[in-house]
């Protein structure tokens, strides 16, 4: 019985030629380290590292990335076991046809653990070839942590990501005598607005608190912090069954196989000079360097993320488990189309909104991706405030009416927040995604009865909490009444029945 090899440089170089498999060249594997990235997660692997890999293949970039892990996930060890290599499986619908192809990504050279290898991380700052610093530490990563008020010893990693970055940049500045020519470009990909500006602000604040030499603050003025927006569905590792199918299609084992969709957007705010310095945007039409990325952000947050957030609670209440299952459900799928095309699109003033919305529906229906609905509920209350409430308000301002589908989405969210499904999931030994402000909604459920009057009073109190939603939703004409009626139907007859009761064009 032959033993299958594990993915390695030798295995990658010896792969047979296949139309659906891109393998690295010997030259790509020998490229110098010219970037670091804070984070080892799926989004960075499936978007940033894949784009850099293609740029290397085309001769545009000419560098490799050192990953820096901070979460203790073990991905750093798994990547190092394969010399930084991993297989990216890109699969989905392109012009209505199902496609799937494979790429052995070689743009990552190695991975380090900040917790145990901080001295080695700082040595990366001494690399004269270093040009770029990427990050993806989730939306809560770019925050000022008061525990980092004092600069950490050189051998110990600071706690927060911004402090790690500040210490890294300080070490680089000192190493090169505060030479402005050695100032890198910082490209965060966390999904918060003005991520680069906010990261810069925290780094400067930390430098001031640490009372480091004034030359560092002057040097930081030469470090370019970019605002960005990223968009690609990257579920990450395949499930057990699909992993076996993929294993049969590849002549090696890979502990870091990563799944993603064909669609990708990496929008970076900047000018022609930045584009020329980055070089890698020339290799992929999905990379956009623009003076303003606001239209791309608004379109993604309101249409794609807003669609997810507006229907995830209803889908879970209806017994669905994945996005694709919900989209293919005859009633839930119709609700999603109604919310997107009839209410969210008319409320957003960005070019190509309707076409993007139709692409979103295709992406959600990707037959290869198993995007778990529970994963979308992570920080769900904040997401509803940021992603859906603005569409409710803008629709009302434009039409003078309450958006009926989004009102039902809000009712579904409130029904989900009573905590019953979460308790059932915990009882089954499964984890429940965190929702930092969800307790505030659950607290309102205390003592509420399921009568029409009881639910209407409950909805009115919740909607009036402008601190929670960023607006007083009772000011939207008819919104409280619609939400209360929908919630009564959900509680008495179920989510599917509540959707079926809607009279919207996309549901006829």
C-alpha positions as CSV (number, residue, x, y, z in Angstrom):
1,X,0.0,0.0,0.0
2,X,1.5,3.3,-1.1
3,X,1.8,6.2,1.3
4,X,0.4,9.5,0.1
5,X,2.8,12.4,0.4
6,X,2.0,15.6,2.3
7,X,2.1,18.8,0.4
8,X,5.7,20.2,0.3
9,X,7.9,22.1,-2.1
10,X,9.2,18.9,-3.7
11,X,5.7,17.6,-4.1
12,X,4.4,20.9,-5.5
13,X,7.2,21.1,-8.1
14,X,6.6,17.5,-9.2
15,X,2.8,17.9,-9.7
16,X,1.5,16.8,-13.1
17,X,0.3,19.4,-15.5
18,X,-3.5,19.9,-15.3
19,X,-5.8,22.6,-16.6
20,X,-7.5,22.8,-13.3
21,X,-4.4,22.9,-11.1
22,X,-1.9,25.8,-10.8
23,X,1.4,24.8,-9.2
24,X,4.3,27.1,-8.2
25,X,7.5,27.4,-10.0
26,X,11.0,26.9,-8.5
27,X,11.5,30.7,-8.9
28,X,8.3,31.5,-6.9
29,X,9.5,29.3,-4.1
30,X,12.8,31.2,-3.9
31,X,11.4,34.7,-3.7
32,X,12.5,36.8,-0.8
33,X,10.2,37.7,2.2
34,X,8.9,41.2,1.5
35,X,5.6,41.2,3.5
36,X,4.3,40.2,6.9
37,X,0.6,39.6,7.8
38,X,-0.9,39.6,11.3
39,X,-3.4,36.8,11.1
40,X,-3.4,33.3,9.6
41,X,-7.1,33.0,9.0
42,X,-9.1,31.9,5.9
43,X,-9.8,35.4,4.6
44,X,-6.1,36.3,4.4
45,X,-5.3,32.9,2.8
46,X,-8.1,32.9,0.4
47,X,-7.9,36.5,-0.8
48,X,-4.6,38.4,0.0
49,X,-2.2,35.4,-0.2
50,X,-4.0,34.1,-3.3
51,X,-3.7,37.5,-5.0
52,X,-0.1,37.8,-4.2
53,X,0.5,34.3,-5.4
54,X,-1.0,35.2,-8.8
55,X,1.0,38.4,-8.9
56,X,4.2,36.4,-8.3
57,X,3.3,34.0,-11.1
58,X,2.8,37.0,-13.5
59,X,6.0,38.7,-12.3
60,X,4.3,41.7,-10.7
61,X,5.1,41.4,-7.0
62,X,8.2,39.3,-6.4
63,X,7.9,38.5,-2.7
64,X,6.6,36.2,-0.1
65,X,4.7,36.7,3.2
66,X,5.5,35.8,6.8
67,X,2.3,35.0,8.7
68,X,2.1,36.0,12.3
69,X,-0.5,34.2,14.4
70,X,-1.8,35.4,17.7
71,X,-4.9,33.3,18.5
72,X,-3.2,29.9,19.3
73,X,-5.2,28.2,16.5
74,X,-2.3,26.0,15.6
75,X,-2.4,27.1,12.0
76,X,1.2,28.4,12.3
77,X,2.4,24.9,13.0
78,X,0.3,23.3,10.2
79,X,1.6,25.8,7.7
80,X,5.2,25.3,8.7
81,X,4.7,21.6,8.3
82,X,4.0,22.3,4.7
83,X,6.7,25.0,4.2
84,X,3.9,27.7,4.0
85,X,2.2,25.9,1.1
86,X,-1.6,25.3,1.0
87,X,-4.2,24.4,-1.6
88,X,-6.8,26.9,-2.5
89,X,-10.0,25.4,-4.0
90,X,-12.0,28.0,-5.8
91,X,-15.5,26.9,-6.6
92,X,-18.8,28.4,-7.5
93,X,-21.0,29.7,-10.4
94,X,-19.4,31.6,-13.2
95,X,-21.9,32.8,-15.8
96,X,-24.3,30.2,-14.5
97,X,-21.9,27.3,-14.8
98,X,-20.4,25.4,-11.9
99,X,-16.6,25.7,-11.8
100,X,-13.8,24.3,-9.6
101,X,-10.1,24.7,-9.8
102,X,-7.1,24.2,-7.5
103,X,-4.0,26.4,-6.8
104,X,-1.1,25.5,-4.6
105,X,-0.5,28.9,-3.1
106,X,3.2,29.6,-2.5
107,X,3.2,33.2,-1.5
108,X,3.6,32.3,2.2
109,X,7.1,31.4,3.3
110,X,6.5,30.5,6.9
111,X,4.4,31.3,10.0
112,X,5.3,32.6,13.4
113,X,3.4,32.5,16.7
114,X,3.6,35.9,18.4
115,X,3.1,34.4,21.8
116,X,6.2,32.3,21.8
117,X,8.3,33.7,18.9
118,X,8.1,37.4,19.4
119,X,11.8,37.9,19.1
120,X,11.7,36.2,15.7
121,X,8.7,38.4,14.7
122,X,10.8,41.5,15.5
123,X,13.6,40.1,13.4
124,X,11.2,40.3,10.4
125,X,11.1,44.1,11.1
126,X,14.9,44.1,10.4
127,X,14.4,42.7,6.9
128,X,15.5,45.4,4.4
129,X,13.2,43.8,1.8
130,X,10.1,44.4,3.8
131,X,7.5,46.5,2.0
132,X,4.0,45.6,3.1
133,X,2.2,44.7,6.3
134,X,-1.3,43.1,6.0
135,X,-3.7,42.2,8.8
136,X,-7.0,40.6,9.5
137,X,-7.7,40.4,13.2
138,X,-11.6,40.6,13.0
139,X,-13.6,43.8,13.5
140,X,-12.7,43.9,17.3
141,X,-9.0,43.7,16.5
142,X,-8.5,47.4,15.8
143,X,-9.1,48.8,19.3
144,X,-7.0,50.6,21.9
145,X,-6.3,48.1,24.7
146,X,-5.6,50.0,28.0
147,X,-3.4,47.0,29.1
148,X,-0.9,48.0,26.4
149,X,-0.3,51.4,28.1
150,X,3.3,50.5,28.8
151,X,5.6,49.2,26.0
152,X,6.3,45.5,26.4
153,X,9.8,44.1,26.8
154,X,11.4,43.2,23.4
155,X,11.0,39.5,24.3
156,X,7.3,39.7,25.0
157,X,4.5,40.4,22.5
158,X,2.0,43.1,23.5
159,X,-1.5,42.0,24.0
160,X,-3.5,43.8,21.3
161,X,-2.8,43.8,17.5
162,X,-2.3,47.6,17.3
163,X,0.3,47.4,20.0
164,X,2.0,44.5,18.3
165,X,2.1,46.6,15.1
166,X,3.4,49.7,17.0
167,X,6.2,47.6,18.6
168,X,7.0,46.1,15.3
169,X,7.2,49.4,13.5
170,X,9.2,51.0,16.4
171,X,11.8,48.2,16.1
172,X,12.0,48.7,12.4
173,X,12.4,52.4,12.7
174,X,15.2,52.0,15.3
175,X,16.9,49.3,13.2
176,X,17.2,51.6,10.2
177,X,17.9,54.8,12.0
178,X,14.5,56.2,11.3
179,X,15.2,56.2,7.6
180,X,11.9,57.3,5.8
181,X,12.8,55.1,2.9
182,X,12.3,52.0,5.1
183,X,8.7,53.0,6.1
184,X,6.4,50.2,4.9
185,X,2.8,50.3,3.7
186,X,0.2,49.0,6.2
187,X,-2.9,47.4,4.7
188,X,-5.4,46.2,7.2
189,X,-8.4,44.2,5.9
190,X,-10.6,44.2,9.0
191,X,-14.2,45.0,8.1
192,X,-14.6,48.4,9.8
193,X,-14.9,51.7,8.1
194,X,-11.7,53.7,7.7
195,X,-9.7,50.8,9.1
196,X,-6.4,52.3,8.1
197,X,-7.0,55.7,9.6
198,X,-8.3,54.1,12.8
199,X,-5.3,51.8,13.0
200,X,-2.9,54.7,12.5
201,X,-4.6,56.7,15.2
202,X,-4.2,53.9,17.8
203,X,-0.5,53.3,16.8
204,X,0.3,57.0,17.3
205,X,-1.6,57.1,20.6
206,X,0.4,54.1,21.8
207,X,3.7,55.7,20.7
208,X,2.8,58.8,22.7
209,X,1.9,56.8,25.8
210,X,5.1,54.8,25.6
211,X,7.0,58.1,25.5
212,X,9.4,56.8,22.8
213,X,11.8,59.1,21.0
214,X,10.1,61.9,19.0
215,X,11.9,60.6,15.9
216,X,9.5,57.6,15.8
217,X,6.4,59.8,15.6
218,X,8.1,61.7,12.7
219,X,8.9,58.4,11.0
220,X,5.3,57.2,11.3
221,X,4.3,60.1,9.1
222,X,6.0,58.2,6.3
223,X,4.2,54.9,7.0
224,X,1.2,54.8,4.7
225,X,-1.9,53.3,6.4
226,X,-4.5,52.3,3.7
227,X,-8.2,52.2,4.1
228,X,-9.5,49.0,2.5
229,X,-12.6,46.9,1.8
230,X,-12.4,43.1,1.2
231,X,-15.2,40.9,-0.1
232,X,-14.9,37.2,-0.7
233,X,-16.7,34.3,0.9
234,X,-14.0,32.1,2.3
235,X,-15.5,29.4,4.6
236,X,-12.1,28.0,5.1
237,X,-11.5,24.3,5.6
238,X,-13.9,21.8,3.9
239,X,-16.2,19.6,5.9
240,X,-15.3,16.0,6.6
241,X,-17.2,14.5,3.7
242,X,-16.1,17.1,1.1
243,X,-12.5,16.8,2.4
244,X,-12.6,13.2,1.4
245,X,-13.9,14.1,-2.1
246,X,-11.1,16.7,-2.5
247,X,-8.5,14.2,-1.3
248,X,-9.5,11.9,-4.1
249,X,-8.9,14.6,-6.7
250,X,-5.4,15.6,-5.4
251,X,-2.3,13.4,-5.3
252,X,-1.2,14.6,-1.9
253,X,-2.5,15.4,1.6
254,X,-3.0,18.9,2.7
255,X,-3.9,19.9,6.3
256,X,-4.5,23.5,5.3
257,X,-6.8,23.2,2.3
258,X,-8.9,26.4,2.0
259,X,-12.2,26.8,0.1
260,X,-13.3,30.1,-1.5
261,X,-15.7,31.4,-4.1
262,X,-14.6,32.8,-7.5
263,X,-15.8,36.4,-6.7
264,X,-13.3,38.7,-5.0
265,X,-12.9,42.3,-4.3
266,X,-9.9,44.0,-2.6
267,X,-10.5,47.7,-2.7
268,X,-7.7,49.9,-1.5
269,X,-8.0,53.7,-1.0
270,X,-5.2,55.5,-2.7
271,X,-3.8,57.2,-5.8
272,X,-1.7,56.2,-8.8
273,X,1.5,56.4,-6.8
274,X,0.2,53.9,-4.3
275,X,-0.9,51.5,-7.1
276,X,2.6,51.7,-8.6
277,X,4.3,51.0,-5.2
278,X,2.0,48.0,-4.5
279,X,2.5,46.4,-7.9
280,X,0.3,43.4,-7.2
281,X,-3.0,45.2,-8.2
282,X,-1.9,44.8,-11.9
283,X,-2.3,41.0,-11.6
284,X,-6.0,40.8,-10.7
285,X,-9.0,42.8,-11.9
286,X,-10.5,42.1,-8.4
287,X,-8.0,44.5,-6.9
288,X,-9.1,48.2,-7.1
289,X,-7.1,51.2,-6.1
290,X,-9.4,54.2,-5.9
291,X,-9.4,57.7,-4.4
292,X,-12.6,56.7,-2.5
293,X,-13.8,53.2,-1.7
294,X,-17.0,54.4,0.0
295,X,-19.3,53.3,-2.9
296,X,-17.8,49.8,-2.7
297,X,-18.2,49.7,1.1
298,X,-21.7,50.9,1.0
299,X,-22.7,48.4,-1.6
300,X,-21.1,45.5,0.2
301,X,-22.3,46.3,3.7
302,X,-25.8,47.2,2.8
303,X,-26.5,44.6,0.1
304,X,-24.4,41.5,0.8
305,X,-23.9,41.8,4.6
306,X,-27.3,43.4,5.1
307,X,-29.0,40.6,3.2
308,X,-27.2,38.0,5.4
309,X,-28.2,39.8,8.6
310,X,-31.8,40.5,7.6
311,X,-32.7,36.9,6.9
312,X,-30.4,34.7,9.1
313,X,-32.7,34.7,12.1
314,X,-35.8,33.8,10.0
315,X,-33.7,31.0,8.4
316,X,-32.6,29.6,11.7
317,X,-36.2,29.8,13.1
318,X,-37.4,27.9,10.0
319,X,-34.9,25.1,10.7
320,X,-32.3,25.8,8.0
321,X,-28.6,25.3,8.7
322,X,-26.7,26.9,5.8
323,X,-27.1,30.0,3.6
324,X,-27.5,27.9,0.5
325,X,-30.3,25.8,2.1
326,X,-32.1,29.0,3.0
327,X,-31.7,30.6,-0.5
328,X,-33.0,27.4,-2.1
329,X,-36.0,27.3,0.3
330,X,-39.0,28.4,-1.8
331,X,-40.3,30.8,0.8
332,X,-37.1,32.0,2.4
333,X,-35.5,32.5,-1.0
334,X,-38.4,34.6,-2.1
335,X,-38.1,36.7,1.1
336,X,-34.4,37.3,0.5
337,X,-35.2,38.5,-3.1
338,X,-37.9,40.8,-1.8
339,X,-35.7,42.3,0.9
340,X,-32.8,42.8,-1.5
341,X,-34.4,43.9,-4.7
342,X,-37.5,45.7,-3.5
343,X,-36.2,47.4,-0.4
344,X,-32.4,47.4,0.1
345,X,-31.5,48.3,-3.5
346,X,-33.9,51.2,-3.7
347,X,-32.5,52.6,-0.5
348,X,-28.8,52.6,-1.6
349,X,-27.5,55.3,-4.0
350,X,-24.5,53.5,-5.5
351,X,-23.8,52.5,-9.1
352,X,-24.7,49.0,-10.1
353,X,-26.7,48.2,-7.0
354,X,-29.3,46.0,-8.7
355,X,-26.7,44.0,-10.7
356,X,-24.6,43.5,-7.5
357,X,-27.7,42.3,-5.6
358,X,-28.4,39.7,-8.3
359,X,-24.8,38.5,-8.1
360,X,-25.2,38.3,-4.3
361,X,-28.1,35.9,-4.8
362,X,-25.9,33.7,-7.1
363,X,-23.1,33.8,-4.5
364,X,-25.4,32.7,-1.7
365,X,-26.6,29.8,-3.9
366,X,-23.1,28.6,-4.6
367,X,-23.5,24.8,-4.7
368,X,-20.0,24.2,-3.3
369,X,-20.1,26.4,-0.2
370,X,-21.6,25.3,3.1
371,X,-21.8,28.7,4.9
372,X,-23.2,28.0,8.3
373,X,-26.1,30.3,9.4
374,X,-25.0,30.2,13.0
375,X,-21.6,31.7,12.0
376,X,-23.4,34.8,10.7
377,X,-25.0,35.4,14.1
378,X,-21.6,36.4,15.5
379,X,-22.1,39.9,17.1
380,X,-25.6,39.9,15.4
381,X,-27.1,42.8,17.2
382,X,-24.2,45.2,16.2
383,X,-24.4,43.8,12.7
384,X,-28.2,44.6,12.5
385,X,-27.5,48.1,13.6
386,X,-24.7,48.7,11.1
387,X,-26.0,46.7,8.1
388,X,-29.8,46.8,8.2
389,X,-31.0,49.7,10.2
390,X,-29.6,52.3,7.7
391,X,-31.6,50.6,4.9
392,X,-34.8,50.7,7.0
393,X,-34.3,54.4,7.6
394,X,-33.3,55.3,4.1
395,X,-36.2,53.3,2.6
396,X,-38.6,55.2,4.8
397,X,-37.1,58.6,4.0
398,X,-37.3,57.9,0.2
399,X,-40.8,56.3,0.2
400,X,-42.5,57.6,3.3
401,X,-43.4,54.0,4.2
402,X,-42.0,51.2,6.4
403,X,-40.1,48.5,4.5
404,X,-42.3,45.4,5.0
405,X,-39.7,42.7,4.3
406,X,-37.0,44.4,6.4
407,X,-39.7,44.8,9.2
408,X,-40.2,41.1,9.0
409,X,-36.4,40.6,9.2
410,X,-36.3,42.7,12.3
411,X,-39.2,40.7,13.8
412,X,-37.3,37.5,13.1
413,X,-34.3,39.0,14.8
414,X,-36.3,39.8,17.9
415,X,-37.8,36.4,18.0
416,X,-34.4,34.8,17.7
417,X,-33.1,36.9,20.6
418,X,-35.6,35.4,23.1
419,X,-32.7,32.9,23.6
420,X,-34.6,29.6,23.0
421,X,-32.5,28.5,20.0
422,X,-29.3,29.4,21.8
423,X,-30.3,27.4,24.9
424,X,-31.1,24.4,22.7
425,X,-27.8,24.7,20.9
426,X,-25.8,24.9,24.2
427,X,-27.8,21.9,25.6
428,X,-26.6,19.9,22.6
429,X,-23.0,20.7,23.5
430,X,-22.5,23.2,20.6
431,X,-21.1,26.7,20.9
432,X,-23.1,29.9,20.4
433,X,-21.4,32.8,18.6
434,X,-20.8,35.8,20.8
435,X,-23.2,38.8,20.7
436,X,-21.9,41.5,22.9
437,X,-25.1,43.6,22.9
438,X,-27.5,40.8,22.4
439,X,-28.2,40.6,26.2
440,X,-29.7,44.1,26.0
441,X,-32.4,42.8,23.6
442,X,-32.9,39.6,25.6
443,X,-33.5,41.7,28.7
444,X,-36.5,43.3,27.1
445,X,-38.1,39.8,26.7
446,X,-38.5,39.5,30.5
447,X,-42.1,39.2,31.4
448,X,-43.4,39.6,27.8
449,X,-46.5,37.6,26.9
450,X,-47.4,36.4,23.4
451,X,-50.6,38.4,23.1
452,X,-50.9,41.0,20.3
453,X,-50.9,43.8,22.8
454,X,-48.0,42.4,24.8
455,X,-45.8,42.0,21.7
456,X,-46.7,45.4,20.4
457,X,-45.6,47.0,23.7
458,X,-42.4,45.0,23.7
459,X,-41.6,46.0,20.1
460,X,-42.3,49.7,20.9
461,X,-39.9,49.7,23.8
462,X,-37.1,47.9,21.9
463,X,-37.5,50.1,18.8
464,X,-37.3,53.2,21.0
465,X,-33.8,52.2,22.2
466,X,-31.8,54.7,20.1
467,X,-28.6,53.8,21.9
468,X,-28.9,50.2,20.7
469,X,-29.9,51.0,17.1
470,X,-28.4,54.4,16.5
471,X,-31.9,55.8,15.8
472,X,-35.4,55.8,17.3
473,X,-37.1,53.2,15.1
474,X,-40.5,54.2,16.4
475,X,-40.1,57.3,14.2
476,X,-40.4,55.2,11.0
477,X,-44.1,55.4,10.0
478,X,-45.9,52.1,10.6
479,X,-42.7,50.2,11.5
480,X,-43.6,49.2,15.1
481,X,-47.1,48.0,14.0
482,X,-45.6,45.9,11.1
483,X,-42.9,44.4,13.3
484,X,-45.4,43.6,16.0
485,X,-47.8,41.9,13.6
486,X,-44.9,39.9,12.0
487,X,-43.6,38.9,15.5
488,X,-47.1,37.7,16.5
489,X,-47.3,35.5,13.4
490,X,-43.8,34.1,14.0
491,X,-44.6,33.3,17.6
492,X,-48.0,31.7,16.8
493,X,-47.5,30.1,13.4
494,X,-43.8,30.1,12.6
495,X,-41.3,32.0,10.4
496,X,-42.3,30.4,7.1
497,X,-46.0,31.4,7.7
498,X,-45.0,34.9,8.5
499,X,-43.0,35.2,5.2
500,X,-45.9,33.7,3.2
501,X,-48.2,36.3,4.6
502,X,-46.3,39.1,3.0
503,X,-47.6,40.7,-0.2
504,X,-44.5,41.9,-2.0
505,X,-43.8,41.8,-5.8
506,X,-40.9,39.3,-5.4
507,X,-43.2,36.9,-3.4
508,X,-46.0,36.7,-6.0
